[in-house]
Amino acid sequence: MRKLFFLTTLLMMIFAATTAFAEEAPAEDKPAAEIEQNDEPYVYTSDDFKFTITCPFKPIAVVQNPWQETEKRGEMLVFANEGFDVQYGYIIQVNAFENDQVPDFNKGSIAAIGDYLKDLKEKGGYADARLVNITKKNKGVSVITADKIDVINPETGEVEGEFVADHQYIYTFFRTPEGRCISIQLISASLDKTFVDVYRGSVASFKDNIKDKKSKKDKKDKKDKKDKKDKKDKKDKK
């Protein structure tokens, strides 16, 4: 059992994310129990949030900014649902943590990283937190949410109740070589090894496209404008 000194944004984010899907037009249901093993992997690219990730298959819905905040921060990719209940999906944040408040997972001191992991387990509502290899050259932190959490009044220090989670979730936090602070969350009916292994492969495939300042639409508009100018120049020469 883990203790929290307030009802964390973690729990609120989970609730808000699944609720946000309910506010969208329902997609065609694909229950998690009917997911076929031969579904083809799908490379998803977000033009709005500048990233690419390999998914187990094409999402049936994409929900922008599922945290219902004014600043858009990422997307929820829905792979399977039963009605408005998301059974299988990823939530991806592109500015998930403050860069100066979290140690460098690649070059930070062992003591600083150890203290960070300890705080996540003791104060962050996580049952487990550990350093992992995202790629051969990049490390991150993988955490699993606790199944039971004491909710403690920050003023009195007294336990006001207990939050019992319906599911446990996996998060992976890491920095990209381009410098963005990423979080990728797995939503699944269980932490079955198949779901977890596929998820880890997706995390490893994550590519930050932030250096690509122009979206595909911007590039197409620029190309169309150039083609139009070239045609005009050729016509003028004639």
VOPAZA-747457 format. One record per residue (C-alpha): residue number from 1; residue in one letter; x, y, z. Coordinates in Angstrom, 3 decimals, padded with zeros to 6 digits. Last residue first. Layout:
<atoms>
pos	code	east	north	up
NUM	a	X	Y	Z
...
</atoms>
This chain:
<atoms>
pos	code	east	north	up
238	k	007.942	032.004	-072.708
237	k	010.027	033.144	-069.759
236	d	006.896	034.377	-068.000
235	k	005.300	030.940	-068.314
234	k	008.345	029.245	-066.844
233	d	008.366	031.697	-063.922
232	k	004.637	031.143	-063.332
231	k	005.100	027.369	-063.298
230	d	007.976	027.682	-060.853
229	k	005.899	029.948	-058.586
228	k	003.019	027.458	-058.553
227	d	005.405	024.617	-057.758
226	k	006.911	026.676	-054.922
225	k	003.483	027.474	-053.469
224	d	002.439	023.835	-053.726
223	k	005.675	022.796	-051.990
222	k	005.139	025.317	-049.172
221	d	001.522	024.245	-048.729
220	k	002.615	020.602	-048.679
219	k	005.306	021.335	-046.092
218	d	002.887	023.235	-043.868
217	k	000.360	020.392	-044.174
216	k	003.018	017.851	-043.229
215	s	003.846	019.949	-040.174
214	k	006.826	022.285	-040.103
213	k	009.261	022.491	-037.219
212	d	010.752	019.052	-037.811
211	k	013.163	019.419	-034.924
210	i	010.331	018.289	-032.662
209	n	010.077	014.940	-034.418
208	d	010.829	012.861	-031.329
207	k	010.838	009.162	-032.154
206	f	009.329	006.485	-029.918
205	s	010.300	002.953	-031.029
204	a	011.620	001.927	-027.596
203	v	008.294	002.913	-026.027
202	s	006.418	000.834	-028.607
201	g	008.593	-002.196	-027.889
200	r	007.932	-001.751	-024.192
199	y	004.195	-001.668	-024.899
198	v	004.359	-004.891	-026.906
197	d	006.159	-006.599	-024.013
196	v	003.688	-005.243	-021.448
195	f	000.581	-006.320	-023.368
194	t	001.969	-009.826	-023.928
193	k	003.196	-010.108	-020.332
192	d	-000.305	-009.482	-018.959
191	l	-000.525	-006.311	-016.908
190	s	-004.294	-006.456	-017.110
189	a	-007.208	-004.743	-018.845
188	s	-004.751	-002.379	-020.447
187	i	-003.827	001.310	-020.349
186	l	-000.094	001.765	-020.880
185	q	001.293	005.220	-020.181
184	i	004.030	006.987	-022.141
183	s	005.676	010.011	-020.521
182	i	008.133	012.268	-022.346
181	c	010.369	015.149	-021.287
180	r	011.715	016.829	-024.444
179	g	015.438	017.370	-024.925
178	e	016.083	016.480	-028.575
177	p	017.860	013.294	-027.464
176	t	014.500	012.387	-025.882
175	r	014.020	012.448	-022.139
174	f	012.350	009.591	-020.317
173	f	009.364	008.576	-018.211
172	t	007.665	005.195	-018.663
171	y	004.278	004.599	-017.092
170	i	002.555	001.301	-016.311
169	y	-000.976	001.150	-014.977
168	q	-002.748	-000.847	-012.303
167	h	-006.461	-001.404	-012.630
166	d	-009.623	-000.926	-010.614
165	a	-007.685	001.158	-008.099
164	v	-008.595	001.183	-004.419
163	f	-008.290	004.676	-002.907
162	e	-008.280	004.642	000.858
161	g	-009.615	007.229	003.246
160	e	-008.890	010.299	005.297
159	v	-005.564	009.190	006.732
158	e	-004.362	011.883	009.107
157	g	-001.437	014.194	008.408
156	t	-003.536	017.051	009.713
155	e	-002.919	019.692	007.051
154	p	-001.902	017.451	004.126
153	n	-004.947	015.178	004.691
152	i	-003.817	011.697	003.684
151	v	-005.329	009.508	000.974
150	d	-003.942	005.995	001.463
149	i	-003.396	004.244	-001.859
148	k	-004.204	000.711	-002.964
147	d	-003.362	-000.947	-006.300
146	a	-000.151	001.026	-006.658
145	t	000.843	002.387	-010.055
144	i	003.696	000.713	-011.897
143	v	006.787	002.727	-012.810
142	s	009.461	002.667	-015.533
141	v	012.237	005.260	-015.493
140	g	014.363	006.190	-018.485
139	k	017.684	005.427	-020.107
138	n	018.998	006.317	-023.569
137	k	021.928	004.995	-025.581
136	k	021.011	001.333	-026.048
135	t	017.341	002.279	-026.181
134	i	014.729	002.823	-023.479
133	n	016.966	001.119	-020.914
132	v	015.322	000.970	-017.512
131	l	015.663	002.591	-014.073
130	r	013.056	001.375	-011.579
129	a	009.856	002.348	-009.846
128	d	007.381	-000.029	-008.205
127	a	004.107	000.237	-006.299
126	y	003.643	003.859	-007.337
125	g	001.522	006.444	-005.530
124	g	004.081	009.222	-005.778
123	k	005.119	009.614	-002.168
122	e	006.951	006.436	-001.123
121	k	007.481	004.764	-004.489
120	l	008.191	007.919	-006.483
119	d	010.287	009.288	-003.632
118	k	012.504	006.181	-003.668
117	l	012.980	006.425	-007.420
116	y	014.099	010.057	-007.100
115	d	016.413	009.254	-004.200
114	g	018.054	006.504	-006.252
113	i	018.468	008.816	-009.252
112	a	020.160	011.427	-007.079
111	a	022.418	008.849	-005.382
110	i	023.434	007.208	-008.684
109	s	024.471	010.610	-009.988
108	g	022.895	011.876	-013.178
107	k	024.364	011.115	-016.602
106	n	021.772	008.926	-018.318
105	f	018.682	009.330	-016.128
104	d	019.369	013.048	-015.703
103	p	017.709	013.922	-012.415
102	v	014.183	015.403	-012.307
101	q	013.349	018.921	-011.123
100	d	015.195	020.860	-013.844
99	n	013.385	019.090	-016.692
98	e	009.928	019.579	-015.247
97	f	007.804	016.546	-016.085
96	a	005.444	015.217	-018.744
95	n	006.126	017.655	-021.554
94	v	005.321	015.426	-024.546
93	q	002.637	013.343	-022.880
92	i	001.518	010.066	-024.453
91	i	-001.430	008.017	-023.252
90	y	-001.491	004.532	-024.749
89	g	-004.466	002.236	-025.219
88	y	-006.403	-000.862	-024.278
87	q	-009.709	-001.258	-022.482
86	v	-011.010	002.291	-022.784
85	d	-014.542	002.294	-021.360
84	f	-016.916	004.399	-023.457
83	g	-018.571	001.397	-025.056
82	e	-016.128	-001.453	-024.656
81	n	-012.833	-000.199	-026.002
80	a	-009.735	-001.270	-027.864
79	f	-006.777	000.498	-029.493
78	v	-007.248	004.042	-028.182
77	l	-004.333	006.449	-028.611
76	m	-004.481	009.197	-025.988
75	e	-002.730	012.402	-026.994
74	g	-000.360	015.092	-025.804
73	r	000.194	018.293	-023.902
72	k	-002.374	020.825	-025.049
71	e	-002.435	023.734	-022.636
70	t	-005.914	024.585	-021.383
69	e	-006.204	021.346	-019.465
68	q	-008.782	018.622	-020.049
67	w	-006.234	015.879	-019.265
66	p	-007.206	014.030	-022.443
65	n	-005.319	016.605	-024.553
64	q	-006.067	015.115	-027.939
63	v	-008.075	011.930	-028.195
62	v	-007.170	009.501	-030.990
61	a	-009.588	006.724	-031.902
60	i	-009.525	003.257	-033.487
59	p	-005.751	003.232	-033.199
58	k	-003.917	001.303	-035.962
57	f	-002.163	-001.812	-034.678
56	p	000.312	-002.795	-031.951
55	c	001.612	000.787	-032.164
54	t	004.952	002.089	-033.467
53	i	005.515	005.667	-032.327
52	t	006.178	008.968	-034.110
51	f	006.298	012.390	-032.486
50	k	005.638	016.045	-033.224
49	f	002.682	016.995	-030.994
48	d	000.351	018.275	-033.701
47	d	001.716	016.173	-036.565
46	s	001.346	012.994	-034.520
45	t	002.728	010.010	-036.404
44	y	001.495	006.453	-035.862
43	v	003.407	003.477	-037.255
42	y	001.044	000.510	-037.195
41	p	001.888	-003.053	-036.237
40	e	-000.279	-005.639	-038.069
39	d	-002.895	-007.566	-036.113
38	n	-001.874	-011.231	-036.099
37	q	-002.342	-011.643	-032.344
36	e	-005.997	-010.770	-032.596
35	i	-007.641	-008.406	-030.161
34	e	-011.064	-009.818	-029.328
33	a	-010.697	-009.760	-025.543
32	a	-009.642	-006.120	-025.714
31	p	-013.030	-005.219	-027.108
30	k	-012.974	-003.354	-030.441
29	d	-015.930	-001.006	-030.441
28	e	-016.433	001.210	-033.461
27	a	-015.636	004.723	-032.337
26	p	-017.886	006.679	-030.016
25	a	-018.095	010.426	-030.745
24	e	-015.857	012.036	-028.149
23	e	-017.020	012.978	-024.660
22	a	-016.643	009.416	-023.438
21	f	-013.004	009.483	-024.519
20	a	-012.489	012.457	-022.239
19	t	-013.754	010.396	-019.305
18	t	-010.979	007.840	-019.799
17	a	-008.359	010.590	-019.782
16	a	-009.939	012.556	-016.965
15	f	-010.004	009.542	-014.643
14	i	-006.403	008.544	-015.381
13	m	-005.278	012.163	-015.099
12	m	-007.066	012.619	-011.790
11	l	-005.310	009.556	-010.408
10	l	-001.888	010.863	-011.447
9	t	-002.772	014.399	-010.450
8	t	-002.650	013.031	-006.960
7	l	-005.311	013.137	-004.289
6	f	-003.040	014.601	-001.629
5	f	-000.359	013.442	000.798
4	l	-000.272	010.043	-000.852
3	k	000.575	006.738	000.782
2	r	001.339	003.441	-000.916
1	m	000.000	000.000	000.000
</atoms>
